[in-house]
């Protein structure tokens, strides 16, 4: 569909088809750059359907699907896959099947960019660093297929001026979306931080690379007891553990801005939105009130 914009006489706008929007998304996050175990790409959707409104979110859960319906979105783009381990049914008696049914009934396509967005340039960890005003220096785990050395997992960052671990944790708590967990800290809260490694999502598989980077602190999510204990025991590395969802949500804003830019370049009539619905599974936190004697 082609028509003129009322605010720009003589201009032409195009309503893109899903196949065109997906091609744009694939240019940002090619599916071949996803990990072999991952499940990325288009889950549901007719390539010929028109797309006028897109919603970005972290999780393809029912609350987000319902939000897409209410918004009138034609395309939902999420970071987390709907079917990471495959399935034998999309029956609506299961919560994932119900999401599929809702999407199809309302002509809403679903596209996933997961590990291919994690390692992109810019990617999930760039968005996380940007939310905290950290200056990205290089990938934590470089992509060996990138001759420019800018793609990869995680980022090694600098601060404009040194802060304490406590101040960095407070900044993260203020800048990242609020969750029941907040920010957990391991290490000396008054230690000085000049360099930080960040990795959106689960990061305790990266401790070897973090130690090799020689940073003062590591901010990520889903840190487990034993890997965290071992990491702190190795030296004066401070750990900041945020909620998984919170560390990846900034990517939604980055991704929406990237698609907006492409839309403007192509002259598409496309409205891009970011969901602010909190889909972190933890809903409350009770702080300890007594200490062991």
Buried (B, 14 or more C-beta within 10 A) or exposed (E): EEEEEEEEEEEEBBBBBBBBBBEBBBEBBEBEBBEEEBBBBBBBBEEEBBBBBBBBBBBBBBBBBBBBBEBEBBBBBBBBBBBEEEEEEBEBEEEBBBBBBBBBEBBBBBBBBBBBBBBBBBBBBBBBBBBBEBEBBEBBBBBEEBEEEBBBBBBBBBBEEEBBBBBBBBBBBEBBBEBEBBBBBBBEEEBBBEBBBBBBBBBBEBBEBBBEBEBBBBBBBBBEEEBBEEBBEEEEBBBBBBBBBBBBBBBBBBBBBBBBEBBEEBBBBBBBBBBEEBBBEEEEEEEEEEEEE
